[in-house]
């Protein structure tokens, strides 16, 4: 956290440590969900080589070249979320239900008067690529260390840098890390009288013999939407090509509350005249963060049909180039007293401290995607399809805003510290998809599918053990371990109309960290399980 803040200050003249982003911020806003039409989702999204669906616009635009008739369709998604994490007396479960229209689009076909390319198609669509909605609550009893000890371990600023003065605000007039400033002014860290070169300048609340517990609550909200315009065609009904352009819109909000309660702590108490060594200490750190903005991307793909029974597909999606705005604020509530001292019990040291409100801009290049697939049509009644996708999270890049003396961004510069963290923390994720469809009657079809995504975080950091730097005053973060979807679906055609339905069960596991593991000790960590159900309905008309 401290290192990122200093790097930003060195790179962006006229800015303070508040302008720091982090590799964690980049990951939080770039992980897509599984969304699309009911047929697409019912078959696990294995459409790279199959095509013929409006969802092809966000995957392989060559899929539009399969169309022989125009089509319009809309999709309704009922999402039932269920998140489970360890609690004081068993697991804590949070549930939520949302209803969204996550997809609608139009495909137009133009019949050409030539044998080489008989059709030229185009399409426009809206797609909700992902939803950030999630509520997680977890407890840890006992704690083995404290967030305050972690902050103390890296805080090396003198007191006059962190303390407020008559005409001095450390948030705006120093390059000190904001969490260090907040912790010092709420007595989470205190100067050590035994300071030497081997001992930290500050001490935290936790000491040998301290007993305590920790709790965390994280609420995430938001979405990523994409608006597509695609062009596609075929060459002699053997080679199908497609080119797509996407305009993206994203909003992400995170409210995180982390608290610790300790007995036998080392805390500051005004009534006792300084630091006391057998105190009851409690604090709560509340963080608000919002990131929003827009971007654009392109994708290109091919589908080859060497024989009627076989299709081979490949597609490349460029990164999304995002221009983002970012704001955050941190607040600490605290209370300290010594049970053995009457003056401390009667006059506990308590209060609240908040940071300045930070607001700044940055640019992000998201992962590129490479997709390959094969589909087989069996006897005109059955389809089976396989997909592989690679998402290059270790190739993400960030540029941070450079401000003039009036607070306006006049340039963006690459941040080698954060881009280096991306290389250190992340790896490419692999996605495997399989889908099948069987036509029971000419009008009625049944479908099934499955997909799984491997973790995009290296094992050292996913499971703890490597120090992860965050920005601002929110030290908490979560890393996905595995994400998989089990899918079934039905389809019915009546004339030019069709109605598709799908049920998708999503299982995701992740590790939630209150803060990073470091030399100060292993942070509270929780294994979080998300088990979400989606009911998806698509209505369409071909003409």
GICOR-V732886 format. One record per residue. N is the residue number from 1. RES is the residue in three letters. PSI is psi in degrees with one decimal (NA if undefined). OMEGA is omega in radians with two decimals (999 if undefined). NEAR is the number of other C-alpha atoms within 10 Angstrom. Layout:
n:res:psi:omega:near
N:RES:PSI:OMEGA:NEAR
N:RES:PSI:OMEGA:NEAR
This chain:
n:res:psi:omega:near
1:UNK:-49.4:-3.14:24
2:UNK:-42.9:-3.09:22
3:UNK:-42.9:3.13:16
4:UNK:-41.8:-3.12:24
5:UNK:-42.6:-3.12:25
6:UNK:-40.3:3.12:17
7:UNK:-40.6:3.11:17
8:UNK:-44.6:-3.10:26
9:UNK:-36.7:-3.14:20
10:UNK:-33.7:-3.06:13
11:UNK:-30.6:-3.01:16
12:UNK:94.9:3.14:20
13:UNK:136.5:3.13:12
14:UNK:-2.8:3.10:13
15:UNK:162.3:3.12:23
16:UNK:-180.0:-3.07:23
17:UNK:-18.4:-3.12:27
18:UNK:-19.8:-3.09:28
19:UNK:5.1:-3.09:23
20:UNK:131.1:2.87:29
21:UNK:-172.9:3.13:26
22:UNK:166.4:3.06:22
23:UNK:-28.1:3.09:25
24:UNK:-43.4:3.09:21
25:UNK:-41.1:-3.11:15
26:UNK:-42.6:-3.12:20
27:UNK:-38.2:-3.08:20
28:UNK:-31.3:-3.02:17
29:UNK:2.7:-3.06:21
30:UNK:1.5:-3.11:18
31:UNK:114.5:-3.08:18
32:UNK:162.4:3.03:14
33:UNK:-170.6:3.11:14
34:UNK:103.7:-3.06:17
35:UNK:154.1:3.09:22
36:UNK:-164.8:3.10:28
37:UNK:166.3:-3.12:30
38:UNK:-36.3:3.10:33
39:UNK:-44.6:3.12:28
40:UNK:-48.0:-3.11:26
41:UNK:-35.3:3.12:31
42:UNK:-24.2:3.11:30
43:UNK:22.0:3.04:30
44:UNK:10.4:-3.13:31
45:UNK:14.3:-3.09:30
46:UNK:70.5:-3.02:29
47:UNK:11.2:-3.11:29
48:UNK:-40.3:3.12:31
49:UNK:-12.5:-3.02:30
50:UNK:-52.9:3.12:29
51:UNK:-163.6:3.12:26
52:UNK:25.9:-3.13:17
53:UNK:146.7:-3.12:21
54:UNK:-29.1:3.11:30
55:UNK:-13.6:3.08:27
56:UNK:-25.0:-3.08:24
57:UNK:-26.7:3.12:33
58:UNK:-2.4:-3.09:24
59:UNK:-79.2:3.09:25
60:UNK:104.8:-3.07:31
61:UNK:-15.7:3.07:38
62:UNK:-19.0:3.09:36
63:UNK:-23.3:3.07:28
64:UNK:-24.3:3.14:31
65:UNK:-16.2:3.13:26
66:UNK:-25.6:-3.03:21
67:UNK:141.5:3.01:23
68:UNK:-9.9:3.12:19
69:UNK:155.1:3.07:15
70:UNK:159.0:-3.07:16
71:UNK:145.9:3.00:20
72:UNK:139.0:-3.06:19
73:UNK:155.7:3.07:21
74:UNK:149.9:-3.05:21
75:UNK:134.1:3.06:23
76:UNK:135.4:-3.09:20
77:UNK:121.0:3.02:23
78:UNK:111.6:-3.01:17
79:UNK:119.0:-3.13:18
80:UNK:108.6:-3.02:16
81:UNK:142.0:3.12:19
82:UNK:114.3:-3.12:20
83:UNK:134.3:-3.07:22
84:UNK:133.1:3.12:20
85:UNK:159.1:-3.11:21
86:UNK:141.6:3.14:19
87:UNK:-172.4:-3.12:16
88:UNK:-39.9:-3.12:12
89:UNK:67.4:-3.08:7
90:UNK:-175.5:-3.08:9
91:UNK:148.5:3.06:15
92:UNK:126.6:-3.10:16
93:UNK:134.7:3.03:17
94:UNK:131.2:-3.10:15
95:UNK:149.9:-3.13:15
96:UNK:143.7:3.11:13
97:UNK:133.7:3.12:13
98:UNK:149.5:3.06:11
99:UNK:124.0:-3.10:13
100:UNK:152.4:2.88:12
101:UNK:100.5:-2.97:16
102:UNK:-1.9:-3.10:21
103:UNK:131.3:2.86:25
104:UNK:151.5:-3.07:23
105:UNK:172.8:-3.14:22
106:UNK:136.7:3.03:19
107:UNK:126.2:3.08:24
108:UNK:135.5:3.13:19
109:UNK:138.8:3.10:20
110:UNK:116.0:3.12:14
111:UNK:123.5:-3.13:12
112:UNK:150.0:-3.12:11
113:UNK:59.9:3.02:9
114:UNK:160.2:-3.06:9
115:UNK:-19.5:-3.08:10
116:UNK:-50.8:3.11:11
117:UNK:89.7:-3.02:17
118:UNK:-24.9:-3.12:16
119:UNK:142.9:2.92:24
120:UNK:124.4:-3.06:21
121:UNK:155.5:3.05:23
122:UNK:158.1:-3.11:23
123:UNK:153.5:3.03:22
124:UNK:145.0:-3.12:20
125:UNK:158.7:2.94:22
126:UNK:135.1:3.14:25
127:UNK:129.4:2.94:24
128:UNK:102.4:-3.07:23
129:UNK:-31.0:-3.11:20
130:UNK:154.4:3.07:20
131:UNK:134.0:3.14:21
132:UNK:0.4:-3.03:20
133:UNK:125.4:-3.11:17
134:UNK:137.3:3.07:18
135:UNK:126.2:-3.11:22
136:UNK:131.1:3.07:23
137:UNK:134.2:-3.11:23
138:UNK:156.8:-3.13:25
139:UNK:152.9:3.06:25
140:UNK:120.8:3.11:19
141:UNK:123.9:-0.16:13
142:UNK:169.0:3.00:14
143:UNK:149.0:3.14:20
144:UNK:-11.2:3.10:18
145:UNK:-167.4:-3.09:23
146:UNK:148.2:3.01:28
147:UNK:-35.4:-3.10:27
148:UNK:-35.5:3.10:22
149:UNK:-36.3:3.07:22
150:UNK:-46.1:3.13:23
151:UNK:-44.2:-3.12:26
152:UNK:-33.5:-3.05:25
153:UNK:-28.3:-3.12:19
154:UNK:-5.2:-3.10:19
155:UNK:113.5:-3.12:23
156:UNK:16.8:-3.13:15
157:UNK:143.1:3.04:15
158:UNK:159.2:-3.07:12
159:UNK:-38.3:-3.10:14
160:UNK:-21.2:3.07:10
161:UNK:-34.2:-3.05:18
162:UNK:-24.1:-3.02:24
163:UNK:146.1:3.07:15
164:UNK:143.6:3.06:14
165:UNK:-177.9:-3.10:10
166:UNK:-45.3:3.14:5
167:UNK:32.5:-3.05:6
168:UNK:124.8:3.08:14
169:UNK:109.6:-3.07:14
170:UNK:-25.4:3.14:21
171:UNK:-38.0:-3.08:24
172:UNK:-14.2:-3.02:15
173:UNK:10.6:3.07:13
174:UNK:167.4:3.06:17
175:UNK:18.3:-3.13:22
176:UNK:148.1:3.07:24
177:UNK:134.6:-3.04:28
178:UNK:-34.2:3.13:29
179:UNK:-32.9:3.06:23
180:UNK:-43.5:3.13:23
181:UNK:-46.8:-3.12:25
182:UNK:-43.0:-3.12:25
183:UNK:-40.4:3.14:24
184:UNK:-43.5:-3.06:23
185:UNK:-7.1:3.01:18
186:UNK:14.6:3.06:23
187:UNK:23.0:3.02:24
188:UNK:-31.2:3.02:29
189:UNK:146.4:-3.11:28
190:UNK:148.4:-3.14:23
191:UNK:140.8:-3.14:17
192:UNK:125.4:3.11:15
193:UNK:-22.5:-3.11:9
194:UNK:27.8:-3.10:12
195:UNK:129.7:2.99:12
196:UNK:-178.7:3.12:9
197:UNK:-25.3:-3.13:7
198:UNK:-19.1:-3.12:7
199:UNK:145.4:3.10:11
200:UNK:156.0:3.12:18
201:UNK:-29.1:-3.11:22
202:UNK:156.3:3.07:25
203:UNK:150.4:3.09:25
204:UNK:-175.3:-3.07:27
205:UNK:-27.6:-3.00:27
206:UNK:135.4:3.04:26
207:UNK:172.0:3.11:17
208:UNK:129.5:-3.12:10
209:UNK:-10.6:3.10:10
210:UNK:138.8:3.07:21
211:UNK:140.0:-3.12:18
212:UNK:177.5:3.08:22
213:UNK:163.9:-3.12:20
214:UNK:151.9:3.10:24
215:UNK:150.5:3.12:20
216:UNK:144.3:3.04:23
217:UNK:125.0:-3.11:16
218:UNK:125.7:3.04:19
219:UNK:121.6:3.12:16
220:UNK:141.4:3.13:18
221:UNK:154.2:3.05:15
222:UNK:-171.2:-3.01:19
223:UNK:163.2:2.89:19
224:UNK:119.8:3.12:23
225:UNK:151.2:3.08:21
226:UNK:137.4:3.09:22
227:UNK:123.9:-2.98:20
228:UNK:146.7:2.88:22
229:UNK:124.0:-3.02:21
230:UNK:152.1:3.08:24
231:UNK:138.2:-3.08:22
232:UNK:161.8:3.09:26
233:UNK:-178.0:3.09:27
234:UNK:156.2:3.11:24
235:UNK:106.4:3.11:16
236:UNK:33.2:3.11:13
237:UNK:26.1:3.11:18
238:UNK:-46.2:3.14:14
239:UNK:124.6:3.12:20
240:UNK:133.3:-3.09:25
241:UNK:157.1:3.11:25
242:UNK:145.9:3.09:26
243:UNK:130.7:-3.09:22
244:UNK:149.9:3.06:25
245:UNK:134.6:-3.13:22
246:UNK:135.0:3.00:22
247:UNK:124.8:-3.02:18
248:UNK:153.0:3.14:22
249:UNK:131.4:-3.05:19
250:UNK:142.7:3.02:22
251:UNK:128.2:-3.12:19
252:UNK:129.4:3.08:20
253:UNK:137.9:-3.12:21
254:UNK:122.7:3.04:22
255:UNK:115.8:-3.08:17
256:UNK:132.1:3.10:24
257:UNK:120.9:3.13:22
258:UNK:132.7:-3.12:24
259:UNK:152.2:3.03:20
260:UNK:144.8:3.07:21
261:UNK:125.6:-3.01:20
262:UNK:148.7:2.98:23
263:UNK:141.8:-3.10:20
264:UNK:30.7:-3.09:21
265:UNK:166.6:3.04:26
266:UNK:106.6:-3.02:26
267:UNK:159.8:3.09:27
268:UNK:138.2:3.11:26
269:UNK:120.2:-3.10:22
270:UNK:-43.2:-3.08:16
271:UNK:-31.5:-3.14:17
272:UNK:-2.2:3.06:18
273:UNK:20.3:3.10:9
274:UNK:-150.4:-3.11:11
275:UNK:133.9:3.06:16
276:UNK:148.1:-2.92:20
277:UNK:6.1:3.08:16
278:UNK:62.7:-2.98:20
279:UNK:154.8:2.87:24
280:UNK:124.2:-3.05:24
281:UNK:137.8:3.07:26
282:UNK:141.2:3.06:23
283:UNK:157.8:3.06:22
284:UNK:129.3:3.13:19
285:UNK:115.7:-3.11:23
286:UNK:125.6:-3.12:21
287:UNK:133.9:3.03:23
288:UNK:133.5:3.08:19
289:UNK:138.3:3.04:21
290:UNK:134.2:3.07:18
291:UNK:131.2:-3.14:22
292:UNK:157.7:3.12:20
293:UNK:-166.4:-3.09:18
294:UNK:165.0:-3.13:18
295:UNK:-173.3:3.13:20
296:UNK:157.8:3.11:18
297:UNK:174.6:3.09:20
298:UNK:155.6:2.98:19
299:UNK:151.3:-3.10:24
300:UNK:141.5:-3.12:22
301:UNK:163.3:3.09:25
302:UNK:145.3:2.93:25
303:UNK:130.2:3.13:29
304:UNK:131.0:3.13:20
305:UNK:85.4:-3.10:18
306:UNK:-34.2:3.02:12
307:UNK:163.4:-3.07:10
308:UNK:-27.3:-3.06:12
309:UNK:-3.6:-3.02:13
310:UNK:136.7:3.03:17
311:UNK:137.1:3.08:22
312:UNK:133.2:-3.08:20
313:UNK:149.5:3.03:26
314:UNK:143.3:-3.13:23
315:UNK:148.6:3.07:25
316:UNK:128.6:3.06:20
317:UNK:125.8:3.11:23
318:UNK:165.1:2.96:18
319:UNK:158.6:2.92:22
320:UNK:127.4:3.10:21
321:UNK:106.4:-3.03:19
322:UNK:143.0:2.89:22
323:UNK:116.0:-2.93:17
324:UNK:146.9:2.95:19
325:UNK:150.2:-2.97:16
326:UNK:134.3:3.07:20
327:UNK:149.5:3.09:18
328:UNK:164.7:3.06:23
329:UNK:146.0:3.11:20
330:UNK:145.1:-3.14:23
331:UNK:137.8:3.07:20
332:UNK:130.5:2.93:23
333:UNK:136.7:-3.05:16
334:UNK:156.4:3.07:21
335:UNK:128.6:-3.14:20
336:UNK:137.3:3.01:27
337:UNK:159.1:3.12:29
338:UNK:118.3:-3.13:28
339:UNK:-26.6:-3.07:16
340:UNK:-8.8:-3.10:10
341:UNK:119.2:-3.09:15
342:UNK:-41.5:-3.11:13
343:UNK:-29.2:3.11:15
344:UNK:-39.1:3.13:20
345:UNK:-39.4:-3.12:16
346:UNK:-27.3:-3.08:12
347:UNK:68.7:3.13:16
348:UNK:150.2:3.03:22
349:UNK:111.5:-3.11:21
350:UNK:159.4:-3.14:17
351:UNK:-162.3:-3.10:12
352:UNK:140.6:3.08:14
353:UNK:141.7:3.08:16
354:UNK:153.6:3.12:17
355:UNK:170.2:2.90:20
356:UNK:167.8:3.09:16
357:UNK:120.3:-3.09:12
358:UNK:138.6:3.11:19
359:UNK:128.6:-3.07:15
360:UNK:176.6:-3.06:22
361:UNK:152.7:3.04:22
362:UNK:168.4:3.12:24
363:UNK:144.3:-3.02:21
364:UNK:135.8:2.97:21
365:UNK:113.5:-3.07:21
366:UNK:176.5:3.13:26
367:UNK:144.5:2.92:24
368:UNK:161.9:-3.08:20
369:UNK:136.2:3.05:20
370:UNK:128.2:-3.08:19
371:UNK:141.6:3.06:21
372:UNK:145.9:-3.10:22
373:UNK:161.7:3.05:24
374:UNK:136.1:3.13:22
375:UNK:143.3:3.11:25
376:UNK:136.0:3.06:21
377:UNK:118.4:-2.99:19
378:UNK:109.5:3.05:13
379:UNK:19.7:3.13:8
380:UNK:2.0:-3.10:11
381:UNK:-23.6:-3.04:13
382:UNK:149.1:3.06:16
383:UNK:136.1:2.98:20
384:UNK:138.4:-2.98:20
385:UNK:139.5:3.12:26
386:UNK:140.1:3.13:25
387:UNK:149.9:2.92:24
388:UNK:137.3:3.11:18
389:UNK:141.6:3.08:20
390:UNK:128.8:-3.12:19
391:UNK:115.8:-2.96:22
392:UNK:75.0:-3.14:19
393:UNK:-27.8:3.13:25
394:UNK:-0.7:3.13:23
395:UNK:5.8:3.11:17
396:UNK:152.6:3.12:21
397:UNK:151.2:3.12:23
398:UNK:146.1:2.96:25
399:UNK:136.2:-3.11:20
400:UNK:147.8:-3.09:24
401:UNK:141.1:3.03:24
402:UNK:127.7:-2.98:23
403:UNK:147.7:3.03:18
404:UNK:-176.1:-3.08:14
405:UNK:-12.9:-3.14:9
406:UNK:3.5:3.09:7
407:UNK:15.0:3.13:11
408:UNK:142.2:3.10:12
409:UNK:125.0:3.09:15
410:UNK:-5.6:3.13:9
411:UNK:164.5:3.03:13
412:UNK:132.9:-3.12:16
413:UNK:142.8:3.07:15
414:UNK:144.3:3.14:16
415:UNK:102.7:-3.07:21
416:UNK:-29.3:3.13:16
417:UNK:-50.7:-3.12:17
418:UNK:-41.0:3.10:26
419:UNK:-31.4:3.03:18
420:UNK:-37.8:3.07:13
421:UNK:-39.0:3.10:17
422:UNK:-46.6:3.13:23
423:UNK:-37.1:-3.10:16
424:UNK:-43.2:-3.00:17
425:UNK:-39.2:-2.84:21
426:UNK:161.7:3.07:22
427:UNK:169.5:3.10:19
428:UNK:140.5:3.05:19
429:UNK:144.3:3.11:18
430:UNK:133.3:-3.14:17
431:UNK:129.7:3.09:18
432:UNK:131.4:-3.10:20
433:UNK:143.0:3.04:23
434:UNK:139.2:3.13:22
435:UNK:154.4:3.14:25
436:UNK:150.4:3.09:23
437:UNK:137.6:3.09:23
438:UNK:127.0:-3.14:19
439:UNK:102.9:-3.12:17
440:UNK:-44.9:3.03:11
441:UNK:169.9:3.09:10
442:UNK:-23.0:-3.10:10
443:UNK:-21.3:-2.97:12
444:UNK:131.5:-3.13:16
445:UNK:149.7:3.03:18
446:UNK:149.9:-3.03:22
447:UNK:157.7:3.05:25
448:UNK:153.7:-3.14:23
449:UNK:168.9:3.13:25
450:UNK:142.3:2.98:24
451:UNK:153.6:3.12:24
452:UNK:143.9:3.12:19
453:UNK:125.3:3.12:20
454:UNK:164.3:-3.11:17
455:UNK:145.9:3.07:21
456:UNK:13.0:-3.12:23
457:UNK:135.5:3.12:22
458:UNK:148.2:-3.04:18
459:UNK:-38.7:-3.10:15
460:UNK:-36.8:-3.09:12
461:UNK:-32.7:-3.14:17
462:UNK:-39.9:-3.07:22
463:UNK:3.6:-3.09:19
464:UNK:160.8:-3.12:19
465:UNK:-28.6:3.06:16
466:UNK:141.0:-3.12:17
467:UNK:127.7:-3.13:15
468:UNK:125.3:-3.11:22
469:UNK:131.7:3.04:21
470:UNK:179.6:-3.11:24
471:UNK:164.9:3.14:25
472:UNK:-140.8:-3.11:27
473:UNK:14.2:3.10:25
474:UNK:104.2:-3.12:25
475:UNK:-4.2:-3.06:22
476:UNK:153.1:3.13:24
477:UNK:162.8:3.12:21
478:UNK:140.7:3.08:19
479:UNK:127.8:3.11:22
480:UNK:143.3:3.05:21
481:UNK:-44.5:-3.14:20
482:UNK:146.8:3.14:15
483:UNK:123.9:-3.12:18
484:UNK:151.7:-3.13:21
485:UNK:131.6:3.05:23
486:UNK:127.6:-2.92:19
487:UNK:142.0:2.96:25
488:UNK:156.5:-3.12:23
489:UNK:166.0:3.10:26
490:UNK:152.5:3.07:22
491:UNK:142.2:-3.14:22
492:UNK:131.9:3.11:17
493:UNK:136.8:3.03:15
494:UNK:102.4:-3.05:11
495:UNK:-129.7:3.12:9
496:UNK:-4.8:-3.14:10
497:UNK:154.5:3.00:15
498:UNK:154.0:3.11:17
499:UNK:122.4:3.14:19
500:UNK:145.3:3.06:23
501:UNK:151.5:3.11:24
502:UNK:150.6:2.98:25
503:UNK:129.2:-3.11:22
504:UNK:126.4:3.05:25
505:UNK:117.5:-3.11:17
506:UNK:128.7:3.08:21
507:UNK:120.6:-3.14:18
508:UNK:135.8:3.05:18
509:UNK:144.7:-3.12:19
510:UNK:163.9:3.02:20
511:UNK:126.1:3.08:19
512:UNK:124.2:3.14:24
513:UNK:132.4:3.03:22
514:UNK:-35.7:3.02:27
515:UNK:179.2:-3.01:24
516:UNK:148.7:2.93:26
517:UNK:143.5:-3.11:20
518:UNK:-174.1:3.09:16
519:UNK:-19.8:3.14:13
520:UNK:-10.4:3.13:18
521:UNK:167.9:3.11:15
522:UNK:127.6:-3.11:19
523:UNK:156.8:2.98:21
524:UNK:132.6:-3.10:26
525:UNK:139.2:-3.11:22
526:UNK:139.4:3.03:20
527:UNK:113.2:-3.06:17
528:UNK:135.6:3.13:23
529:UNK:125.0:3.05:20
530:UNK:127.1:3.10:22
531:UNK:96.1:-3.01:17
532:UNK:146.4:3.09:19
533:UNK:139.0:3.09:20
534:UNK:133.1:3.00:21
535:UNK:119.5:-2.98:17
536:UNK:130.8:-3.14:27
537:UNK:129.2:3.11:22
538:UNK:131.0:3.04:22
539:UNK:134.6:-3.09:17
540:UNK:164.4:-3.13:19
541:UNK:127.2:3.10:18
542:UNK:139.5:-3.08:16
543:UNK:NA:999:11
